[in-house]
Amino acid sequence: MNNIIILGIAILILLIVFIVIVLIMGKNKIRSILIPLDISKQDINEYLKQKYRVYKDMVKLIKDNLSIKEDAFQDFLKFDAKECMQSNLIDILDKTTVEINEYVDNYEELLKNTDFMDLKRKLYNIQVNLEATIDYYNNKLITYNTLKDNGPTNFATKFFTFDDYSKIKNEKEEISRLINLN
C-alpha cells in the first residue's frame, strides 16, 4: 500500500514537472519570435518616417514647380506624422503615392527634373528596404500566431499573456509604378 502511494506521488510529481517544462519551453519558443517581431516593427516605423520625409520633399517640389489643383495633397499636408498610428501613416502614404503618380502621368517634365529623380532614387531605396522588412515581419507574425494557437506551445498561452500583433499591409502596385518610372 505504501509503495502504491509513493508511486502515485512520484507519478504526480513527474507529471507536474513535465507540465512545467512544457509550459516554460512553449513560453520561451513563443518569446523567441517576439524579438525579431519588435525589431522589424521598429525598422518599419523608421522606413515609414523616411518615406514620409521624402514625400514631403516631393510634394513641395511638385507644388513649387507645377500648377496643381487647390485641394491636391490636402490630406497629406494636414497629416501629423508625429501623432499617428502606423496604419494611418501607411494609409496616407499610399494615398499620396496615387496623387504623386497622377502628377507624374500628367507632367512629363517631372521625370526630367534632377531633384525629383534624386528623390525618386531615395524613395526606391527606402521602399525596397521597407517592403523586405514588412514581408519579414508578416512571415514572423505567421510563425508567432501559429505557435500561440497550435501544438504544445499553445498550452503556454493559457497560462501566460502574449501581445497581439497585426499584419502590416504592403501595397506595392502604386509605389512600384512611381519608383520604376524613368
BAFI-480527 format. One record per residue: x negated, y negated, z negated of N, C-alpha, C, O, CB in turn; residue in one letter; chain. Coordinates in pm, whole numbers. Each point is the difference from the previous one (the first is absolute). Glycine has a CB too. Example, Ala and Ser with C-alpha at 12.3 -4.5 7.8 and 13.67 -1.06 7.14 Angstrom:
<mimis>
-1319	569	-780	89	-119	0	-90	-120	0	-104	2	-66	293	115	-59	a	A
-154	-222	197	-82	-119	-6	77	-109	-73	-51	-111	-17	-67	174	232	s	A
</mimis>
This chain:
<mimis>
-83	119	0	83	-119	0	-87	-125	0	25	-94	76	156	219	-197	m	A
-284	-127	34	-91	-115	-4	-72	-18	132	-22	-113	44	-7	147	-289	n	A
-8	76	309	-69	-9	129	91	-60	108	-47	-73	87	-92	272	-151	n	A
267	-168	58	95	-54	98	16	-150	-21	6	-76	97	115	298	-87	i	A
-114	-266	-135	12	-143	-31	-125	-73	46	9	-107	60	139	158	-259	i	A
-265	5	170	-127	-62	42	-8	-7	152	-41	-101	57	-72	187	-266	i	A
153	23	274	0	3	147	98	-105	55	-33	-68	97	-28	314	-101	l	A
178	-260	-54	99	-99	41	-52	-141	-17	18	-85	88	163	244	-151	g	A
-247	-185	-52	-57	-133	-25	-113	-28	100	-10	-111	52	70	128	-298	i	A
-144	83	273	-110	-16	95	54	-30	140	-53	-87	69	-88	244	-207	a	A
244	-85	178	60	-24	132	61	-140	6	-14	-69	101	61	315	-75	i	A
19	-288	-133	59	-133	-6	-107	-108	9	17	-99	71	171	191	-209	l	A
-298	-73	65	-111	-96	3	-62	-5	140	-28	-108	52	-18	151	-297	i	A
26	73	306	-55	6	136	94	-69	99	-45	-70	91	-73	285	-148	l	A
247	-195	41	98	-64	87	-4	-152	-16	4	-74	99	141	278	-114	l	A
-154	-249	-109	-8	-145	-26	-128	-57	60	2	-106	62	132	134	-274	i	A
-247	41	194	-127	-45	56	9	-4	154	-46	-96	62	-80	195	-261	v	A
185	4	257	17	4	145	83	-118	49	-36	-64	99	17	314	-106	f	A
129	-278	-61	88	-111	39	-75	-133	-12	10	-85	88	193	215	-163	i	A
-278	-148	-33	-77	-123	-20	-104	-15	111	-19	-109	53	54	124	-303	v	A
-102	95	285	-101	-4	107	65	-36	133	-52	-82	74	-87	254	-196	i	A
254	-111	153	71	-31	124	42	-146	2	-14	-67	103	95	305	-89	v	A
-31	-290	-126	40	-141	-8	-119	-93	23	9	-95	77	174	159	-236	l	A
-293	-36	92	-118	-86	13	-57	6	141	-37	-103	57	-14	138	-300	i	A
44	85	300	-51	13	136	92	-70	100	-48	-66	92	-60	284	-155	m	A
237	-205	46	96	-67	88	-12	-151	-10	0	-70	101	154	265	-124	g	A
-162	-244	-101	-14	-144	-22	-128	-51	65	3	-103	68	124	122	-284	k	A
-239	51	196	-127	-44	58	1	5	152	-57	-88	65	-57	169	-270	n	A
178	19	261	7	11	145	81	-116	58	-39	-59	100	21	310	-117	k	A
130	-282	-46	81	-113	47	-75	-131	-19	0	-85	90	210	212	-147	i	A
-272	-145	-57	-73	-125	-28	-119	-18	94	-40	-113	27	111	129	-266	r	A
-128	94	289	-114	-13	91	40	-67	131	-85	-56	69	-16	261	-171	s	A
227	-199	137	50	-65	122	27	-148	-25	-1	-80	94	103	298	-19	i	A
-79	-256	-200	34	-139	-31	-114	-97	30	26	-113	43	127	199	-218	l	A
-275	-45	152	-113	-91	23	-9	-41	147	-3	-120	30	-120	227	-221	i	A
120	-10	285	-3	-44	140	126	-76	43	-7	-89	85	-137	284	-38	p	A
259	-161	-105	124	-73	31	-14	-147	-43	30	-91	78	106	303	-105	l	A
-180	-233	-95	-13	-137	-52	-106	-80	76	20	-118	30	52	201	-254	d	A
-183	-20	254	-107	-69	72	48	-39	140	-21	-113	45	-154	240	-175	i	A
239	-33	199	46	-31	136	110	-106	-3	10	-81	92	-68	314	-19	s	A
141	-233	-177	104	-104	-11	-64	-138	-18	47	-99	58	113	268	-158	k	A
-265	-176	20	-73	-127	-15	-64	-43	131	4	-118	36	-48	174	-276	q	A
-15	39	312	-60	-30	130	104	-51	98	-25	-95	75	-149	270	-115	d	A
292	-113	40	108	-44	88	38	-143	-32	18	-82	91	66	317	-72	i	A
-72	-267	-146	34	-137	-40	-105	-99	49	35	-109	47	83	198	-248	n	A
-244	-53	191	-108	-89	46	6	-20	152	-15	-112	48	-129	188	-241	e	A
166	32	268	12	-13	145	122	-83	39	-6	-79	94	-108	301	-67	y	A
223	-206	-100	119	-80	28	-26	-149	-25	47	-85	76	98	282	-136	l	A
-218	-227	-44	-36	-140	-28	-89	-56	110	18	-114	43	0	158	-289	k	A
-114	36	293	-86	-43	110	82	-24	126	-20	-99	71	-172	227	-170	q	A
284	-37	127	86	-12	117	86	-126	-11	19	-72	98	-16	323	-71	k	A
47	-277	-145	82	-119	-23	-82	-127	30	50	-92	63	84	216	-240	y	A
-259	-127	130	-86	-117	26	-26	-18	150	2	-112	50	-110	143	-277	r	A
84	77	297	-22	-9	145	128	-49	68	-6	-83	92	-164	270	-101	v	A
284	-137	-35	127	-46	59	22	-149	-27	51	-71	87	45	301	-116	y	A
-134	-276	-88	12	-144	-28	-81	-80	101	47	-101	52	-13	148	-297	k	A
-156	0	273	-85	-69	97	60	10	142	-5	-97	75	-196	147	-219	d	A
255	66	179	61	17	132	121	-92	16	15	-66	103	-93	304	-98	m	A
161	-241	-106	120	-84	7	-40	-147	11	60	-75	77	70	244	-213	v	A
-229	-209	61	-47	-139	6	-53	-30	140	31	-105	57	-90	109	-303	k	A
-18	86	302	-54	-19	134	112	-10	103	-4	-85	89	-204	210	-156	l	A
307	-39	55	114	-4	93	76	-130	-14	36	-64	99	-18	314	-110	i	A
7	-290	-112	75	-125	-24	-77	-122	50	60	-95	52	48	201	-251	k	A
-240	-104	184	-82	-115	40	-19	-8	152	-23	-109	53	-93	124	-272	d	A
125	97	288	-35	2	142	116	23	95	-15	-18	121	-202	99	-193	n	A
331	-42	21	114	30	87	123	-75	-46	12	-38	-116	-108	264	165	l	A
186	-246	45	129	-55	-41	86	119	-41	31	88	81	-49	-292	77	s	A
54	206	-284	73	114	-53	138	-42	-46	28	-118	-22	-244	225	-48	i	A
301	-8	56	135	-26	-51	-12	-54	-143	-91	35	-75	192	149	222	k	A
-8	-269	-180	-4	-64	-132	8	102	-114	-64	-17	-104	170	-184	205	e	A
-29	306	-81	17	99	-107	-99	116	10	13	99	-73	228	-161	66	d	A
-338	52	95	-99	107	16	-83	16	-128	-42	-99	-61	32	55	310	a	A
-13	166	-286	-84	36	-114	52	-56	-133	-74	-9	-98	-119	16	254	f	A
321	-45	-158	58	-61	-120	-11	91	-121	-42	-44	-107	200	-82	254	q	A
-120	252	-131	-6	94	-113	-144	19	-47	-26	5	-121	232	111	208	d	A
-297	-105	6	-141	19	-35	-54	-121	-75	-70	14	-100	40	133	300	f	A
61	-267	-151	-53	-121	-62	60	-26	-138	-65	-62	-84	32	-31	312	l	A
156	139	-251	63	-17	-132	-40	109	-98	19	-13	-121	172	-98	234	k	A
-247	218	-60	-30	119	-81	-113	-31	-99	-100	-60	37	174	209	152	f	A
-56	-106	-314	-102	-17	-102	-66	136	-26	54	83	-73	73	-278	-33	d	A
-243	215	165	-69	130	-9	-50	28	-141	-25	116	-34	-43	-141	272	a	A
53	-78	-319	-51	22	-136	105	63	-91	-33	71	-95	-118	-267	125	k	A
275	171	0	109	45	-86	90	103	68	122	-8	-8	-128	-214	-104	e	A
-55	318	179	82	93	76	-36	144	-30	-107	30	-55	131	-201	233	c	A
67	258	-141	-27	142	-8	-65	44	131	15	-66	103	180	104	-264	m	A
-266	73	155	-70	50	117	94	22	118	-32	-37	113	-134	144	-265	q	A
282	-49	127	95	27	109	49	-129	64	23	-3	121	48	213	-238	s	A
-54	-316	38	43	-129	56	-109	-58	90	30	-56	106	112	15	-309	n	A
-266	54	160	-111	-51	81	-10	78	132	-22	-60	105	-101	-8	-315	l	A
138	199	204	-2	81	122	113	-43	93	-21	-13	121	-80	207	-248	i	A
220	-215	72	115	-40	83	-23	-134	69	28	-15	119	121	141	-274	d	A
-201	-224	81	-21	-133	61	-112	6	103	6	-69	101	74	-42	-313	i	A
-182	191	187	-108	13	98	50	69	127	-38	-38	110	-131	47	-297	l	A
253	92	171	57	68	117	86	-97	82	-7	-3	123	5	222	-249	d	A
82	-297	57	86	-97	69	-85	-107	71	31	-41	112	152	81	-282	k	A
-287	-83	104	-88	-101	59	-75	56	120	-27	-73	95	4	-35	-320	t	A
-11	234	220	-66	64	115	89	-10	123	-47	-32	109	-75	191	-263	t	A
250	-132	136	95	-9	111	4	-144	54	0	-20	121	137	209	-220	v	A
-134	-287	8	4	-140	43	-128	-39	75	6	-67	103	142	13	-299	e	A
-263	94	144	-126	-32	68	-2	65	138	-42	-62	98	-78	46	-320	i	A
166	140	230	5	68	130	87	-76	101	-32	-4	119	-1	223	-237	n	A
140	-279	72	85	-78	90	-77	-116	60	13	-28	120	188	92	-255	e	A
-281	-132	54	-77	-113	51	-113	47	90	-32	-66	99	89	-64	-304	y	A
-119	241	172	-105	55	86	59	38	135	-63	-23	104	-64	108	-306	v	A
246	-27	201	66	39	126	33	-121	87	-5	8	122	99	192	-239	d	A
-60	-310	53	45	-118	74	-110	-102	30	19	-87	85	199	121	-190	n	A
-330	-25	39	-109	-96	18	-131	75	22	-69	36	-95	189	-207	-49	y	A
-152	193	270	-122	74	34	-126	-71	-47	-103	64	-21	222	30	218	e	A
-112	-226	-214	-119	-74	-44	-46	40	-140	-115	-23	-37	189	-167	181	e	A
15	251	-221	-42	49	-132	-110	105	14	-95	3	-79	325	-49	-11	l	A
-217	131	190	-99	106	19	-130	-54	58	-99	74	9	286	87	24	l	A
-189	-286	7	-123	-64	49	-64	-86	-108	-113	-46	15	206	47	217	k	A
-21	-22	-341	-50	-82	-109	-98	83	-85	37	104	-54	180	-241	51	n	A
-341	89	-7	-102	78	-72	31	12	-149	-28	103	-61	-140	-179	228	t	A
226	-28	-225	35	8	-142	107	107	-24	-7	77	-95	-51	-321	67	d	A
156	246	118	106	101	-12	-58	140	17	35	92	-73	134	-257	159	f	A
-258	180	11	-61	132	24	-87	43	-119	-5	119	-34	7	-164	283	m	A
-70	-49	-312	-77	33	-121	93	47	-112	-30	96	-70	-146	-266	134	d	A
288	101	-80	98	41	-101	57	137	33	24	82	-89	32	-324	46	l	A
-34	265	170	54	129	43	-99	113	-30	41	110	-39	90	-227	220	k	A
-260	91	-162	-102	101	-33	-5	26	-151	-12	115	-43	-123	-187	244	r	A
145	-33	-280	6	17	-146	122	84	-37	-9	93	-80	-107	-315	45	k	A
228	188	95	124	71	-27	-13	146	39	48	88	-71	81	-299	106	l	A
-193	237	77	-20	139	44	-76	79	-106	42	110	-36	-43	-185	277	y	A
-109	21	-291	-80	69	-101	78	23	-129	-6	108	-60	-199	-210	158	n	A
278	1	-139	82	14	-121	107	107	22	22	85	-87	-62	-328	29	i	A
105	240	174	110	92	27	-46	144	7	68	90	-49	47	-272	172	q	A
-232	205	-63	-53	137	7	-21	55	-142	39	112	-30	-152	-163	252	v	A
51	-30	-307	-24	43	-139	131	14	-76	16	94	-78	-238	-208	83	n	A
314	23	16	130	4	-68	76	127	37	51	70	-87	-44	-321	84	l	A
1	280	132	74	119	44	-62	128	-54	71	91	-42	-3	-214	248	e	A
-200	130	-204	-68	119	-51	26	17	-150	22	111	-48	-199	-135	225	a	A
174	-86	-249	22	5	-144	145	36	-32	25	76	-93	-208	-245	60	t	A
277	114	108	141	34	-21	24	148	30	70	67	-75	-3	-302	134	i	A
-125	285	49	14	142	33	-58	88	-111	60	100	-40	-70	-156	286	d	A
-107	18	-295	-64	74	-110	89	-3	-124	24	103	-63	-253	-160	154	y	A
279	-62	-126	88	-17	-116	125	88	14	36	73	-92	-121	-309	61	y	A
151	228	147	123	77	20	-26	150	-7	84	74	-51	6	-261	192	n	A
-204	233	-90	-35	143	-10	-25	41	-144	44	107	-43	-142	-118	273	n	A
27	-72	-305	-23	28	-143	132	-2	-76	19	77	-94	-250	-178	109	k	A
320	13	25	131	-9	-65	79	130	20	67	47	-92	-67	-296	128	l	A
-8	306	82	67	127	26	-55	108	-93	75	77	-58	-37	-143	299	i	A
-171	71	-254	-63	97	-90	44	-24	-144	33	95	-71	-231	-80	226	t	A
198	-139	-197	40	-38	-136	143	45	-29	27	62	-103	-183	-259	112	y	A
247	165	82	141	37	-20	20	151	3	83	53	-73	-15	-270	175	n	A
-144	285	-18	7	147	5	-45	60	-132	62	92	-52	-103	-98	300	t	A
-69	-47	-301	-49	51	-129	100	-28	-112	20	84	-88	-256	-120	165	l	A
298	-82	-73	99	-34	-103	126	86	8	61	29	-102	-149	-261	104	k	A
125	271	118	130	64	20	-4	151	20	103	66	-12	-33	-278	108	d	A
-186	269	-66	-6	142	36	-109	74	-76	-95	-59	-52	181	-1	278	n	A
-69	189	-230	-104	88	-55	-16	-13	-151	84	-59	-68	-199	43	285	g	A
8	70	-266	-22	-3	-145	-29	-141	-53	18	-27	-119	-104	260	137	p	A
40	-323	70	-30	-135	-48	126	-79	-34	-6	-94	-79	-201	99	216	t	A
322	31	-78	121	-74	-33	44	24	-144	79	-77	-55	-10	92	294	n	A
-120	89	-298	27	25	-142	-56	-114	-86	59	-36	-102	-65	286	144	f	A
-107	-306	0	-61	-111	-72	87	-126	6	-1	-80	-93	-226	176	143	a	A
301	-114	60	83	-120	12	117	0	-98	61	-104	-25	-125	91	265	t	A
95	130	-296	107	7	-99	-48	-49	-138	80	-37	-85	21	230	212	k	A
-234	-193	-145	-55	-39	-130	-78	-131	5	-19	-64	-103	7	304	46	f	A
-33	-280	176	-78	-122	16	69	-92	100	67	47	93	-281	76	-149	f	A
196	-252	38	59	-98	90	-102	-40	106	-115	-32	-31	267	-52	-152	t	A
-108	86	306	-84	-43	111	73	-110	76	123	3	14	-230	227	5	f	A
31	-328	29	59	-112	73	58	47	133	-43	99	58	-120	-255	-167	d	A
262	82	154	55	25	132	-69	-94	99	-18	-118	-28	243	191	-69	d	A
-262	-19	209	-61	-77	107	91	14	122	63	104	20	-301	-70	-112	y	A
242	-137	173	83	9	120	-88	-8	124	-108	-60	-1	302	-43	-121	s	A
-144	163	227	-71	2	127	-9	-142	54	91	-81	-18	-10	316	66	k	A
-191	-265	16	-19	-132	61	24	15	150	-60	85	66	-107	-157	-246	i	A
254	-13	231	28	10	143	-119	-54	78	-72	-90	-45	320	66	5	k	A
-267	83	156	-116	-33	81	46	-21	144	-22	85	87	-132	47	-240	n	A
218	-246	176	51	-34	133	-118	-39	89	-73	-94	-30	296	16	-67	e	A
-240	151	207	-119	-21	82	30	-59	138	-91	-52	65	-11	239	-186	k	A
225	-180	167	28	-36	139	-31	-146	31	-76	-29	92	252	203	-91	e	A
-118	-266	-76	-19	-143	29	-143	-45	-25	-56	-77	78	295	39	-137	e	A
-299	85	-50	-137	-43	-29	-95	59	102	-98	-66	38	151	50	-283	i	A
-27	135	291	-85	60	104	7	-81	128	-100	-21	68	134	247	-169	s	A
85	-271	132	17	-83	119	-80	-130	-12	-62	-44	97	291	143	-61	r	A
-229	-160	-153	-71	-126	-20	-152	21	4	-70	-73	70	262	-12	-208	l	A
-241	181	64	-147	13	-12	-64	62	122	-122	-8	17	151	30	-260	i	A
50	40	330	-57	61	120	7	-91	123	-49	36	107	113	184	-200	n	A
-3	-335	79	6	-93	113	-136	-63	25	-73	-33	-93	314	-14	42	l	A
-274	31	177	-129	-65	35	23	-124	82	-96	-67	38	-18	288	-42	n	A
</mimis>
